[in-house]
């Protein structure tokens, strides 16, 4: 039996992680499922081994298994060992900040084919307004197998719906040629009118 995929997408400050943690808690508390929460190493918004939401009104944080962002396959021995320890299958695997995960499409597809439900939360676009990692490709798995996509909304300071994650470095918009992942940056949601990308070639 093939598993189902739940995608949670949206710009910065749209409460993606809070929604992910809420769904995990519901599965654990009411369905009595074992949910294995995974955190890619490139996610630095919380302490190592923890997934934490900026929204303090819901499930604040949960312990997670951290793995190298470039190698999600390293999780498979941990998954096998966990199932041996608990004496049953891991019903659901949740991945936060999926945009950072290499081989996300193939990794998720393999988990679904093995019968695990998968929940993936993440950004669809990077600070340049371009596809971020393999998040956009996951919608094929929903169409081909089963599942759903939840698009969360954030708002620009002007009140319009935010479409892009605006990266700020020292309070100023980051230039186009800055690296995708960098330390010391900050983000805020921006609408199409107020999104700024210095040095954009087109």
N, C-alpha and C positions, 0 to 999 in steps of 0.2 A: 504493500500500500504506500503510495507516494504521499509525502507530507505536503502541508500548505505553507505558503509564503505570505507573511504580512510585511508590507513596506510602510515605513513612516518617513515622510520627506517634508521638507520645508526649509525656508531660509533661517539664518541665525535668529535666536530669540523667539522661535515659534513653539518651544516646549517639546521638541522631539524626544529628548532624553526622558523628560518627565512622563511622557506618554508611554515610552518603552518600559520604564520602571512600573508604571501603573498596570500595564498588561501582564508583566511578569508576576506581580503581586496577585493579580486576579487568578492566574493559572495556578499559582502555588497554593493560595488560600482556599479557593472554591473548587478547582478541578483536581487538586492534590497531585499536580504534575511536578516532575523535576525539571526545572529550567536552568540550563547552563548559560550564564551570562559571560560574554567574551568582550574583551577590551583590546583594541590594537595599540601597540606601543607608541604610535604617533599621536595618540590622544593624550594631551598633557593638561587638560582642564581640571583634572582631579588627581589625587594622590595615586601612586602606582597600586594596581590591584583593586581600584574602586571606580565605579561609574557614578557620577554625581550630577544631579540636575541643578540648574541655577534657580529653578522655581521651588521655593521653600514651602509652598502650600501643599505639595503632594508628597510622594515617596522621595525623600531627599537623596539617598544614595544607597547603593548595594555593592556588596563584594563581588568581584569579577575575576575571571581567569585572564591574565594579561598574556599576549602573545606577540611575536614580531610581526609588524604590519606587512612585511614582505613575504611571510611564510605562514598563512593560516593553516596549512596542512600539519604543522607541528602540534595542532590541537588534537588530532585524531588519537594518539596514544593516551592523552588525558581523558578524552571522551570514553575510550574503551575501559580505562582504569576506573572511571567514575561509575560506569554501568556495572562493573564487577563489584564495586564497593556497595552500591545501593541495591543490588540484586534485581534490577529491572532496566528497561530501556530509558534513556533520557528522552522524554517526550518532546521537549522544545529546546532549541538553541537560539539565543538572542545575541545580536551583534550591534553594539553601539558604534557610531562614527564610521559607518561602513565605507565611506568615501576613501578612507585611508588604506583599505585592505586590498592587497594585490591578489589576483586570481579570485576576486569576490564572486564573479558569475559562476565559474566552474566549481568553486568550493560550495556555494549555496546549492547549486544543482545537484551535487553529489549527496549532500545532506538530505535534500528532499527525496532523492531516489532511494535513500536508505530508510525513508519513512519518518524522518524527524520533521516536525514543524519548525519553521525558521522565522524569526522576526528580525528585520534589519532596519535600523534607524540611521539617517544620514543626510548630508547635503547633496543635492543634485548638481549644483553649480559651484565653481570655485570663485575666488575673488576677482577673476578676470571675466566672469560671466560665461565660462566655458564648462562643458561636462566635467564633473569631478570624479575621478576614478571610474568605477564600473557601475555606479548607482543607477544610471539611466537604463543600462542593459537588463537590470533585474526585472523590469516590467514584462519582458518576454516570458520569464518563468511563470509569472502570474497568469498570463494568457494561455500558456501551454499546459500548465498543471492546474493549480488552483490557488486561491488566496485573494488578497485585496490590497489596495493601495490607499493610504490615508495621507492627504495633503494638508499640512497644517499651515496656518497663516500668521505672519508677523507684519508689523506696520512700520513704515517710515515715520520719522519725526513729524513729517507734514500731514500725516494721517492717511496717506494712500497705502495701498497694499504693497508690501515690500517684495521685490523679486530677486534681489541680489544681496550677497554678503559683502559689505563694504569693509575692506581691510584698512585699518588705520595704524600708522607707525609714527610715534611721537605726535599723535593727534592729527596727522595729515594723511590723505589717501595714498596708499602704497602704489608705486609705479608698476606698470605692466610687466617689466622685466625682472621684478623681484621673485624669489623662489616661491613655489606653491606652499611649502611648509617652512615657517621660520619662527624663531623665538622672539618674544617681546612684542608681538603684535596684538591688536585688539580688533574686534569686529562690531559692526552695527548694521541692522537691516536698512536697506535703501530701496526706494522705488526707482523706476526707470528714469524719471526726471532728475533725481538727485544723486544717482550713482555716478561716481567720478573715477576715471582710470587714466592717470597721466601716462603718456607714451603709448597709448593704444594705437596699433598700426592701421586700424580701419575704423 
